[in-house]
Amino acid sequence: MTRTFAGRRRLIAILALAAALLAAVPAYADATFRVLTYNIRTGLGSLDPSLDPYKDRKREVDLAPIVAAIRSANPDVVALQEVRGETQAKTLAAALGMHHVYHRHGPKYGKWWGLALLSRFPILASESLPVSHGEGNTRSDLLIRVEIGGKSVTIVDNHGDKDIKDGSNHKITMANLEKVTGPLVLLGDFNARPAWKRLKHVRKRLADAVEIAEEGGDALKEHGTFREDRKLVDGKRIDFVFVDAKLIRVKRFGLIDNAHWDASDHIGVFADLELKPE
């Protein structure tokens, strides 16, 4: 009886210690995730710069290089630009084993292409947000909500209209997001360089991930993310990850491995994010 009682006491002590250790683990410990933004040029690659995504929109393409490029970064959420319709989005999502949503840019000049968001997390809601009607381009942002670490996280895919140079389209983007509460990530191909004034509307609320990254940011602030004729355009960083720095910590910032750069004329940009405790 004595041995049994002593054994029970030890078991109780072990269980109490285990409970204390579990309680010491913060609730947000699993609230880390990697996002990737990638302009895929509709799968045309970067080997023939003369190809035009619009004029060659019916050309057959091989999406395997895009799949390999995305897979190499092992992201949890992927924001894609220049996606040629629902079929491409569905094909990429299936190959990567991810959930997806696709929305075209708009009825005027925007029917044939759009944005896609792929996610390992179930997509709880999605919305297309009209932004601009530029010179030949209709643009919309794509918003999704997912649950990460028990919190609702809003992720928005952006493809800025390069023909609108006054920043009004980015102003509309941020106006559309005024009512969003909680952790917010805005990423995509903004068609703007870091120092350009047209991004001022975004920077009023959100931080450029490369500038606050704990790792990798310093080395990549001036690194381009666009190539012409398979050559990197120095300083042309036009693909961004913006976050609400009050609620999100940027652990690492990086680019997809250069072995995959020929898959598109853009270089995929990723960031490892962590939700901050409340």
C-alpha positions in Angstrom: 0.0 0.0 0.0 2.8 2.4 0.9 4.6 1.8 -2.4 1.3 2.3 -4.3 0.6 5.5 -2.5 4.2 6.8 -3.1 3.8 5.8 -6.8 0.6 7.8 -7.1 2.3 10.8 -5.5 5.1 10.6 -8.0 2.6 10.3 -10.9 0.7 13.3 -9.6 3.9 15.3 -9.3 4.9 14.4 -12.9 1.5 15.3 -14.2 1.6 18.6 -12.4 5.1 19.4 -13.8 3.9 18.6 -17.3 0.9 20.8 -16.9 3.1 23.6 -15.6 5.4 23.2 -18.6 2.5 23.3 -21.0 1.1 26.4 -19.4 4.5 28.1 -19.7 4.4 27.7 -23.5 2.8 30.9 -25.0 -0.5 30.4 -26.9 1.1 32.0 -30.0 4.0 29.5 -30.2 2.5 27.9 -33.3 1.5 31.2 -34.8 4.4 31.3 -37.3 3.9 31.1 -41.0 5.7 31.9 -44.3 4.2 34.0 -47.0 5.5 34.2 -50.6 4.6 36.7 -53.3 5.3 35.8 -56.9 4.4 37.3 -60.2 4.3 34.3 -62.5 4.0 36.1 -65.9 1.2 33.6 -66.7 3.8 30.8 -67.0 5.7 32.3 -69.9 9.0 32.2 -68.0 11.8 34.7 -68.6 13.6 33.1 -71.5 11.8 35.0 -74.2 11.2 38.7 -73.2 9.4 39.4 -76.4 6.4 37.3 -75.3 3.5 39.4 -74.1 1.2 37.9 -71.4 -1.8 39.5 -73.1 -1.0 38.9 -76.7 0.2 35.4 -76.0 -2.6 34.6 -73.5 -3.6 31.5 -75.5 -0.1 30.1 -75.8 0.3 26.7 -74.1 2.6 27.0 -71.0 4.4 24.6 -68.7 3.6 25.4 -65.1 6.1 22.9 -63.7 8.8 25.5 -63.3 6.4 27.7 -61.3 5.4 24.8 -59.1 9.0 23.9 -58.5 9.9 27.5 -57.6 7.0 27.8 -55.1 7.7 24.4 -53.6 11.4 25.3 -53.1 10.3 28.1 -50.7 7.9 25.8 -48.8 5.4 28.6 -48.1 2.2 28.4 -46.1 0.4 31.2 -48.1 1.3 32.2 -51.7 0.1 35.4 -53.4 0.3 35.1 -57.2 0.0 37.8 -59.8 -0.5 37.6 -63.6 -2.5 34.3 -63.3 -4.2 33.3 -66.5 -7.6 32.4 -65.2 -9.1 29.9 -62.7 -7.6 27.0 -64.5 -4.0 28.0 -63.8 -4.8 28.8 -60.2 -6.5 25.4 -59.7 -3.7 23.6 -61.4 -1.0 25.2 -59.2 -3.0 24.7 -56.0 -3.6 21.0 -56.8 0.1 20.4 -57.6 1.1 22.0 -54.3 -1.7 20.5 -52.2 -3.1 23.9 -51.2 -6.4 25.6 -50.9 -6.9 28.4 -53.4 -9.1 31.3 -54.5 -8.9 33.2 -57.8 -10.4 36.5 -58.9 -10.0 38.3 -62.2 -9.0 41.9 -62.1 -12.2 43.3 -63.6 -14.7 43.5 -66.5 -12.7 46.1 -68.5 -9.4 44.6 -69.8 -9.2 42.4 -66.8 -11.3 39.3 -67.7 -8.4 37.2 -68.9 -6.1 37.4 -65.9 -6.1 38.0 -62.2 -4.8 37.2 -58.8 -4.7 33.9 -56.8 -4.0 33.2 -53.2 -3.0 29.7 -52.2 -3.0 28.6 -48.6 -2.2 25.5 -46.5 -4.7 26.9 -44.0 -8.4 26.6 -44.9 -9.7 29.9 -46.5 -12.5 31.2 -44.3 -13.5 34.1 -46.5 -12.4 35.8 -49.7 -13.2 39.1 -51.4 -12.2 40.9 -54.6 -11.6 44.7 -54.0 -11.7 46.9 -57.1 -8.8 49.4 -57.1 -8.2 51.1 -60.5 -9.1 51.6 -64.1 -5.9 52.7 -65.6 -4.7 53.0 -69.2 -5.7 49.6 -70.5 -5.7 48.0 -67.1 -8.4 47.2 -64.6 -7.0 46.1 -61.3 -8.5 44.6 -58.1 -6.9 43.3 -54.9 -7.7 39.9 -53.6 -8.4 39.5 -49.8 -8.6 36.3 -47.8 -9.0 35.4 -44.1 -7.4 32.4 -42.6 -7.0 31.2 -39.0 -3.4 31.0 -37.7 -2.5 30.3 -34.1 -6.2 30.7 -33.1 -6.3 34.2 -34.7 -8.0 35.5 -37.8 -5.4 36.8 -40.2 -6.2 39.0 -43.2 -3.9 38.5 -46.3 -4.3 40.8 -49.3 -2.7 40.2 -52.8 -1.9 43.3 -54.8 -0.8 44.0 -58.4 -0.3 47.7 -58.7 -1.1 49.4 -62.0 2.2 50.7 -63.4 0.4 53.3 -65.5 -0.9 55.1 -62.4 2.0 57.1 -61.1 0.4 59.3 -58.5 -0.2 56.6 -56.0 -3.9 56.9 -56.1 -4.4 53.2 -56.6 -2.4 52.4 -53.5 -4.5 55.0 -51.7 -7.6 53.1 -52.7 -6.1 49.8 -51.6 -5.5 51.2 -48.1 -9.0 52.8 -48.0 -10.5 49.4 -48.8 -8.6 48.0 -45.8 -9.5 50.7 -43.2 -12.1 48.4 -41.6 -9.8 45.4 -41.3 -8.8 44.7 -37.7 -6.3 42.2 -36.4 -3.1 41.0 -38.1 -2.8 42.2 -41.7 -0.4 41.2 -44.5 -0.4 43.1 -47.8 1.9 41.7 -50.4 2.4 41.5 -54.2 3.9 43.2 -57.2 3.4 46.9 -56.5 5.1 48.2 -59.6 6.9 50.8 -57.5 10.3 51.0 -56.0 10.9 51.4 -52.2 11.7 55.1 -52.3 8.8 56.2 -54.6 6.2 58.5 -53.0 3.4 56.4 -54.5 3.9 53.9 -51.6 3.4 56.5 -48.9 -0.2 55.6 -48.4 0.8 52.0 -47.6 3.6 53.0 -45.3 1.4 55.1 -43.2 -0.1 51.9 -41.7 2.1 49.0 -42.7 5.9 48.3 -42.4 8.0 47.0 -45.3 9.0 43.5 -44.1 12.6 43.8 -45.5 13.2 46.8 -43.2 12.1 45.1 -40.0 13.2 41.5 -40.6 15.4 40.0 -37.9 17.3 38.0 -40.5 18.0 38.6 -44.2 16.5 42.0 -44.6 19.7 44.1 -44.5 21.3 42.1 -47.4 18.2 42.4 -49.6 17.0 46.0 -49.2 18.7 47.1 -52.4 18.3 43.7 -54.2 16.1 43.8 -57.3 13.2 41.5 -57.8 12.7 42.0 -61.5 14.8 40.8 -64.4 14.9 41.9 -68.1 16.5 39.7 -70.7 17.4 37.3 -67.8 19.5 40.0 -66.2 18.7 41.4 -62.7 17.7 45.0 -62.8 19.7 46.5 -59.9 17.7 48.1 -57.2 14.4 47.4 -58.9 12.6 45.9 -55.9 9.0 46.1 -56.9 7.7 43.0 -55.0 6.9 43.6 -51.4 5.6 42.1 -48.2 4.0 44.7 -45.9 2.8 43.9 -42.4 1.2 45.5 -39.4 4.3 45.7 -37.2 2.2 46.1 -34.1 0.8 42.7 -34.4 3.3 40.8 -36.6 7.0 40.1 -36.2 9.1 39.5 -39.3 11.6 36.7 -38.4 13.2 36.3 -41.8 13.1 37.9 -45.3 14.4 36.1 -48.4 14.2 35.3 -52.1 13.5 32.0 -53.8 16.7 30.2 -54.8 18.3 31.5 -58.0 18.0 28.0 -59.5 14.4 28.9 -60.1 14.7 32.5 -61.3 14.1 31.6 -65.0 10.5 30.5 -64.1 9.4 34.1 -64.4 10.7 37.6 -65.0 10.0 38.3 -61.3 11.9 36.8 -58.3 9.6 35.3 -55.6 9.9 37.0 -52.3 9.1 35.3 -49.0 8.9 36.3 -45.3 8.7 34.3 -42.1 6.1 35.9 -39.9 5.1 35.4 -36.3 2.0 36.8 -34.6 2.7 38.8 -31.5 1.0 38.0 -28.3 -1.9 40.2 -27.3 
